[in-house]
């Protein structure tokens, strides 16, 4: 009776029950797992391992890899500069229309990337709403340039950073900032000296996610920046082009992107994929 009240045998029965998986759930779960894993296994099986070093060191592949790494890193840096203050604004201030602003910030997450590229072209193109003034006043043309690749990747990747940082800010205790301001620190000094160290893990996680998303961007890039080798042809675009002419090179590039994705998931595993 005492053991029952304490929950000893009952806990044992609950634990044993949770370990049993009903067959109607197990079979669809295994089918879903196979559906997600089988294409990755096929990629590894069909990889030309003997010629892989030559494929990865070819000038075309190396140029696409170099450009992808540069543009993804630049897009992540730009996302940090403008995304962290935006996340702080959404998490720490209350202003009219904040829900609408948050919805607009997260819109690129669900917007088809090709539509995002079209929107960027209409906004920043040579005849765009803002692009026409950039072209006539400063002679700046963004579409079909490396800068256009960076902007397209920033557009689709920055929401990942903003969401991660905003969530970390909401979890952080704002009383530390308030204490700093009562001691004479300005709001910016409190943010720089107190808040930033507290939310550094969230910023790092968001930056990694944004970098990985920027590295794999395809739709907005090809629509806004085109597919010019050495200037706008990133790895996803090179995979698409190589698949038509050189499938071995396409597989090699896909394997590189797969390795990067696995590295990102492994790096974030302790933060998001372990039970609390």
C-alpha positions as CSV (number, residue, x, y, z in Angstrom):
1,X,0.0,0.0,0.0
2,X,2.8,2.4,0.9
3,X,4.7,1.5,-2.2
4,X,1.6,2.2,-4.3
5,X,1.1,5.6,-2.7
6,X,4.8,6.4,-3.2
7,X,4.4,5.5,-6.8
8,X,7.0,2.8,-7.0
9,X,5.1,0.0,-8.8
10,X,3.0,2.6,-10.5
11,X,6.0,4.4,-11.9
12,X,7.3,1.0,-13.1
13,X,4.0,0.3,-14.9
14,X,4.0,3.7,-16.5
15,X,7.6,3.4,-17.7
16,X,7.0,0.0,-19.1
17,X,3.8,1.2,-20.9
18,X,5.6,4.2,-22.5
19,X,8.3,1.9,-23.9
20,X,5.7,-0.2,-25.8
21,X,5.0,1.2,-29.3
22,X,1.6,0.3,-30.9
23,X,2.1,-1.5,-34.2
24,X,-0.3,1.0,-36.0
25,X,2.1,3.8,-35.0
26,X,5.4,1.9,-35.4
27,X,4.9,1.0,-39.1
28,X,4.1,4.5,-40.3
29,X,7.0,5.8,-38.2
30,X,9.4,3.4,-39.8
31,X,8.0,4.3,-43.2
32,X,8.6,8.0,-42.5
33,X,12.1,7.3,-41.3
34,X,12.9,5.3,-44.4
35,X,11.4,8.0,-46.6
36,X,13.7,10.6,-45.1
37,X,16.9,8.5,-44.8
38,X,16.7,6.5,-48.1
39,X,17.6,9.5,-50.4
40,X,20.6,10.3,-48.2
41,X,21.8,6.7,-48.3
42,X,21.3,6.7,-52.1
43,X,23.5,9.8,-52.3
44,X,26.2,8.1,-50.3
45,X,26.0,4.9,-52.3
46,X,26.2,6.6,-55.7
47,X,29.0,9.0,-54.7
48,X,32.0,8.4,-56.9
49,X,34.4,8.0,-54.1
50,X,37.4,7.2,-56.3
51,X,37.1,10.4,-58.3
52,X,35.7,12.5,-55.4
53,X,39.0,14.3,-54.7
54,X,39.4,15.3,-58.4
55,X,35.8,16.5,-58.5
56,X,36.2,18.6,-55.3
57,X,39.4,20.1,-56.5
58,X,38.2,21.0,-60.0
59,X,38.2,24.8,-60.7
60,X,34.5,25.0,-61.3
61,X,33.6,23.2,-58.0
62,X,36.2,25.1,-56.0
63,X,35.0,28.4,-57.4
64,X,31.4,27.6,-56.5
65,X,32.5,26.4,-53.0
66,X,34.6,29.5,-52.4
67,X,31.8,31.8,-53.5
68,X,29.2,29.9,-51.4
69,X,31.3,30.2,-48.3
70,X,32.0,33.8,-48.8
71,X,28.4,34.8,-49.5
72,X,27.0,32.7,-46.7
73,X,29.5,34.2,-44.2
74,X,28.8,37.8,-45.5
75,X,25.0,37.2,-45.3
76,X,25.4,35.9,-41.7
77,X,27.4,38.9,-40.7
78,X,24.8,41.3,-42.2
79,X,22.1,39.3,-40.5
80,X,23.9,39.8,-37.2
81,X,24.3,43.5,-37.6
82,X,20.6,44.2,-38.4
83,X,19.0,41.1,-37.0
84,X,20.1,41.2,-33.4
85,X,18.8,44.8,-32.9
86,X,15.6,43.7,-34.5
87,X,15.2,40.8,-32.2
88,X,15.9,43.0,-29.2
89,X,13.2,45.4,-30.4
90,X,10.7,42.6,-30.7
91,X,11.5,41.1,-27.3
92,X,12.2,44.1,-25.1
93,X,9.9,46.9,-26.4
94,X,6.2,47.3,-26.7
95,X,4.9,49.3,-29.7
96,X,1.8,49.4,-31.8
97,X,1.9,46.8,-34.5
98,X,4.5,44.6,-32.9
99,X,2.6,41.4,-33.9
100,X,2.4,42.6,-37.5
101,X,6.1,43.4,-37.5
102,X,6.9,39.9,-36.1
103,X,4.7,38.3,-38.8
104,X,6.5,40.2,-41.5
105,X,9.9,39.2,-40.1
106,X,9.0,35.6,-40.1
107,X,7.3,35.7,-43.5
108,X,10.4,34.7,-45.5
109,X,10.3,31.4,-43.6
110,X,7.1,30.3,-45.3
111,X,7.4,32.4,-48.5
112,X,8.6,30.4,-51.5
113,X,12.2,31.5,-52.2
114,X,11.5,32.2,-55.8
115,X,8.8,34.6,-54.7
116,X,11.3,36.2,-52.4
117,X,13.7,36.6,-55.4
118,X,10.9,38.2,-57.5
119,X,10.1,40.6,-54.6
120,X,13.8,41.6,-54.3
121,X,14.0,42.2,-58.0
122,X,11.0,44.5,-57.9
123,X,12.4,46.3,-54.9
124,X,16.1,46.5,-55.6
125,X,16.3,45.9,-59.4
126,X,17.4,48.5,-61.8
127,X,13.8,49.5,-62.3
128,X,12.7,48.6,-58.8
129,X,11.0,50.8,-56.2
130,X,14.4,51.5,-54.5
131,X,16.8,50.1,-57.0
132,X,16.1,52.8,-59.6
133,X,17.2,55.4,-57.2
134,X,20.3,53.5,-56.3
135,X,21.2,53.2,-59.9
136,X,20.5,56.8,-60.9
137,X,21.9,58.5,-57.8
138,X,24.9,56.2,-56.9
139,X,25.3,54.0,-59.9
140,X,24.7,50.9,-57.7
141,X,23.3,47.8,-59.5
142,X,22.5,44.9,-57.2
143,X,20.9,42.2,-59.3
144,X,23.1,39.6,-61.0
145,X,26.1,40.5,-58.8
146,X,27.8,38.9,-55.8
147,X,26.3,41.6,-53.6
148,X,22.9,40.5,-54.9
149,X,23.7,36.9,-53.8
150,X,24.5,38.2,-50.3
151,X,21.2,40.2,-50.1
152,X,19.1,37.2,-51.4
153,X,20.7,34.9,-48.8
154,X,20.2,37.5,-46.1
155,X,16.6,37.8,-46.9
156,X,15.9,34.1,-46.5
157,X,18.3,33.4,-43.6
158,X,18.0,36.4,-41.2
159,X,14.5,35.2,-39.8
160,X,16.2,32.2,-38.4
161,X,18.6,34.4,-36.5
162,X,15.9,36.8,-35.3
163,X,13.7,34.0,-34.0
164,X,16.5,32.4,-32.1
165,X,17.8,35.6,-30.6
166,X,14.3,36.8,-29.7
167,X,13.5,33.6,-27.9
168,X,16.8,33.8,-26.0
169,X,16.0,37.4,-25.0
170,X,12.6,36.5,-23.8
171,X,14.1,33.7,-21.6
172,X,16.7,36.1,-20.2
173,X,15.8,38.0,-17.0
174,X,15.4,41.7,-17.9
175,X,16.1,42.7,-14.3
176,X,19.8,42.6,-15.0
177,X,19.4,45.3,-17.6
178,X,17.2,47.3,-15.3
179,X,19.8,47.0,-12.5
180,X,22.5,48.3,-14.9
181,X,20.4,51.3,-15.9
182,X,19.6,52.1,-12.3
183,X,23.4,52.2,-11.7
184,X,23.8,54.9,-14.4
185,X,24.4,52.8,-17.5
186,X,22.6,53.8,-20.7
187,X,20.3,51.4,-22.4
188,X,22.9,50.7,-25.1
189,X,25.6,50.2,-22.5
190,X,23.4,47.7,-20.6
191,X,22.7,45.9,-23.8
192,X,26.3,45.7,-24.8
193,X,27.8,44.9,-21.4
194,X,25.0,42.8,-19.8
195,X,22.5,41.5,-22.3
196,X,24.9,40.4,-25.1
197,X,26.9,38.1,-22.8
198,X,23.7,36.6,-21.5
199,X,22.3,35.8,-25.0
200,X,25.6,34.9,-26.6
201,X,24.6,31.2,-26.9
202,X,21.3,32.1,-28.7
203,X,23.1,34.4,-31.0
204,X,25.6,31.7,-31.9
205,X,22.9,29.2,-32.5
206,X,20.9,31.6,-34.7
207,X,24.1,32.6,-36.6
208,X,24.9,28.9,-37.4
209,X,21.3,28.3,-38.6
210,X,21.4,31.5,-40.7
211,X,24.7,30.5,-42.2
212,X,23.5,27.0,-43.1
213,X,20.3,28.4,-44.6
214,X,22.3,30.9,-46.6
215,X,24.7,28.3,-47.8
216,X,21.8,26.2,-49.2
217,X,19.8,29.0,-50.7
218,X,18.7,28.4,-54.3
219,X,15.4,30.0,-55.4
220,X,15.9,33.6,-54.4
221,X,19.5,33.6,-55.5
222,X,18.9,32.3,-59.1
223,X,15.9,34.7,-59.4
224,X,17.6,37.9,-58.1
225,X,21.3,37.2,-58.8
226,X,21.3,34.8,-61.7
227,X,23.7,31.9,-62.3
228,X,27.0,33.3,-63.5
229,X,30.1,31.1,-62.8
230,X,32.6,32.9,-60.6
231,X,30.2,35.8,-59.8
232,X,26.8,34.4,-58.6
233,X,27.0,30.6,-59.0
234,X,26.9,29.2,-55.5
235,X,27.0,25.5,-54.7
236,X,23.2,24.8,-55.0
237,X,23.2,26.5,-58.4
238,X,26.3,24.6,-59.4
239,X,24.5,21.4,-58.4
240,X,21.5,22.2,-60.5
241,X,23.7,23.0,-63.5
242,X,26.1,20.1,-63.1
243,X,23.2,17.7,-62.8
244,X,22.4,18.3,-66.5
245,X,26.0,18.0,-67.8
246,X,28.2,16.3,-65.1
247,X,26.2,14.2,-62.6
248,X,29.4,13.2,-60.8
249,X,30.2,16.8,-60.0
250,X,26.6,17.3,-58.9
251,X,26.9,14.4,-56.5
252,X,30.2,15.7,-55.1
253,X,28.7,19.2,-54.4
254,X,25.6,17.6,-52.9
255,X,27.8,15.6,-50.6
256,X,29.6,18.8,-49.4
257,X,26.2,20.4,-48.6
258,X,25.1,17.2,-46.8
259,X,28.3,17.2,-44.7
260,X,27.7,20.9,-43.8
261,X,24.1,20.2,-42.8
262,X,25.2,17.3,-40.6
263,X,27.8,19.4,-38.9
264,X,25.3,22.1,-38.2
265,X,22.8,19.6,-36.7
266,X,25.6,18.1,-34.6
267,X,26.7,21.6,-33.4
268,X,23.1,22.4,-32.3
269,X,22.3,19.0,-30.8
270,X,23.1,19.9,-27.2
271,X,21.0,23.1,-27.4
272,X,17.8,21.9,-29.2
273,X,17.8,18.2,-29.5
274,X,18.2,16.9,-25.9
275,X,15.5,16.6,-23.4
276,X,15.5,19.0,-20.5
